[in-house]
Amino acid sequence: AAKTKSSYINYSIEAPRYTDSAYFAMALLQDYLSDEENSPLIRALTSGGEMLATSVSAYIDTKEEFSRFVIEIITEKPEKADSMMVLTDAVLESLGDNPPSEELLNGYKVSRRCEEIYMSEKLHYYGFTVAPLMAITGWDFFRQFQNRIDSVTAAEIAAACQKYFTPINYVATVVTPASSDTEAVYQAAGPTDEELLAHFRANPPQIHDLNLGKKFKMPEVRALSEEEKRYARYARQIFDNGLTVIVKSNPDSRVFALNVIGKNRSATEPEGKEGITDFVNRLIEKGTTSRNAEQLSQELATIGAKVTLYDNPWIPYDDRYTTRQFSFMKFETIDEFTVKGIELFSDMIAHPAFDSAEVEKVRAEIMGLLGRNSGSTYKIARDKFYATLFSGTAYGRNIEGSPMSIGSITIDDLKAHHRRIYSPENMIITVGTNDDPQKVMSLLKISFERIPKSGFTPIEATRPANPSGIKTAHHKMEKEQIYIYLGNLLPSAKSPDAAALDVTASVLSERLQKVLREEQGLAYSVGAGVTLDRNFGWFICSIGTGAANFARARDGIIAEIEKLKTEMPSKEEVEEAINSIWGSNLTANLSRINQ
């Protein structure tokens, strides 16, 4: 038992070492078992009269001396843990006789090759993603990895499953919420956060200068020619149905990327149905009126498509696109699959099936996420802040919904909201490609101009009243950590002060990190930022710290804000802030999907 909202079942099973040819078969098996629409394990744990698991995933944990095949299951039904393990054992032991089809395997192989292309656009991310495996296996293994994956057959996967899963032997752990306040719970061994901070304040880590003893030379920098400055070509068009489409073309990548924005997310959601946009987005990938979920998944895999419809709940603070301002859908494939990609994604956007069984699966998934979020000090503080600053307006509502609002949403509600939020009048589509922009625009027009006008008039969020005095909100949690949000309203993005506000927030964020985290050791997370909307804006300062540090952390933020009013940033601070903003924007735009 532990202090947790959900229950976790983890399997660790013997797997072939990376030098064994069966390793590559197991690598593809992890794709099969993690495939939401085709995995027999996910089907066993989420289908039927009772949805047992809310998340199922598999991966190979590769070490130099050995490997382990890991399966992770999350459930909201701890009393069913034994039943889930019996089902899991049965599925794994049956894989030797029931391996994935060659058609599915080909899809996984194409997806892996395309994912390599997507990842290679993000050099800052690609390096530390592949480095652990490369460090263990060496360059020769890594260089041949995809070719070895491509050669795997269904028969080889069956043989590997027979060897490692029949009979199955494993180490498993089950972690469940404490059933009462008196039940003994697991406590991690080791120093507390405060003890760690105290240790490193007293024993600062040694700084190593990697340039010492090396002849390191920065690359030469030259100015761009006028021709190079016009490197990208653009096309913009408003289709007859009201849909706005922008195409950017440049030859720096093989990726075809398509973004869909649904404007005014929170303002468009009906009162009492908060979280319905996220509900709709999660159903976009669950089949269309002409393709069931399994067929859609297989067709997307054949072109290596990557579809992102919601932020990853397992990555802390990964909510860049979960905003009150807009909803998003992101689609990636490579240029050679452009025509098929447009045909598939337009079908997903325009004709989601909203199958009743899939609706209930997604509802259970969202309920599980809401349960886990209720234990997050960061998310609770964020939602309390918005509810207080934007009280009585659309932005004050919980963007992820509540158990009550999610439980009340019907299929008719989902269909009606889909017609509004993704109506042509309320959508913007942007495309990145290396193909001719007018050619791509013509392809988009064939598929997307078919979506009929809805007559829907986009709803803009209204500016809330300026707070009078200091407003506070507090939510008590059984946590050693606390999170503080502090902020206020600002002018809109149209304000002549917009750029200055952005730079000022960057300066403030740097000062907060230096003083509260580095010098005073108060924070494990601290920062400041501004968001400027069409009609208004707001700034936020936030800090995560220990409960005993609440007053010092709050007062420290306020002190730095007051100090900024009287002590103008130095020239160096301003330059550093501007460079930081440029660096963040340029890094984000390395990938075509973000351009």
Sequence and secondary structure as in RCSB ss.txt:
>XXXX:A:sequence
AAKTKSSYINYSIEAPRYTDSAYFAMALLQDYLSDEENSPLIRALTSGGEMLATSVSAYIDTKEEFSRFVIEIIT
EKPEKADSMMVLTDAVLESLGDNPPSEELLNGYKVSRRCEEIYMSEKLHYYGFTVAPLMAITGWDFFRQFQNRID
SVTAAEIAAACQKYFTPINYVATVVTPASSDTEAVYQAAGPTDEELLAHFRANPPQIHDLNLGKKFKMPEVRALS
EEEKRYARYARQIFDNGLTVIVKSNPDSRVFALNVIGKNRSATEPEGKEGITDFVNRLIEKGTTSRNAEQLSQEL
ATIGAKVTLYDNPWIPYDDRYTTRQFSFMKFETIDEFTVKGIELFSDMIAHPAFDSAEVEKVRAEIMGLLGRNSG
STYKIARDKFYATLFSGTAYGRNIEGSPMSIGSITIDDLKAHHRRIYSPENMIITVGTNDDPQKVMSLLKISFER
IPKSGFTPIEATRPANPSGIKTAHHKMEKEQIYIYLGNLLPSAKSPDAAALDVTASVLSERLQKVLREEQGLAYS
VGAGVTLDRNFGWFICSIGTGAANFARARDGIIAEIEKLKTEMPSKEEVEEAINSIWGSNLTANLSRINQ
>XXXX:A:secstr
 BS SSEEEEEEEEE  TTSTHHHHHHHHHHHHH TTT HHHHHHH TTS   SEEEEEEEE SS EEEEEEEEE
S GGGHHHHHHHHHHHHHHTTTS   HHHHHHHHHHHHHHHHHHHT HHHHHHHHHHHHHHH HHHHHHHHHHHH
T  HHHHHHHHHHHHTTT EEEEEE B SSTTS      S  HHHHHHHHHHS      TTTTS           
HHHHT SEEEEEE TTS EEEEEE SS SEEEEEEEEE HHHHS TT TTHHHHHHHHHTSBBSSSBHHHHHHHH
HHTT EEE S  TTSTT  SS  SSEEEEEEEEEGGGHHHHHHHHHHHHH B   HHHHHHHHHHHHHHHHHHTT
 HHHHHHHHHHHHHTTTSGGGS TT  HHHHHH  HHHHHHHHHHHTSGGGEEEEEEESS HHHHHHHHHHHHTT
S                 S        S SEEEEEEEEEE  TTSTTHHHHHHHHHHHHHHHIIIIIIIT   SE
EEEEEEE SS EEEEEEEEEEGGGHHHHHHHHHHHHHHHHHS   HHHHHHHHHHHHHHHHHHTTSGGG 
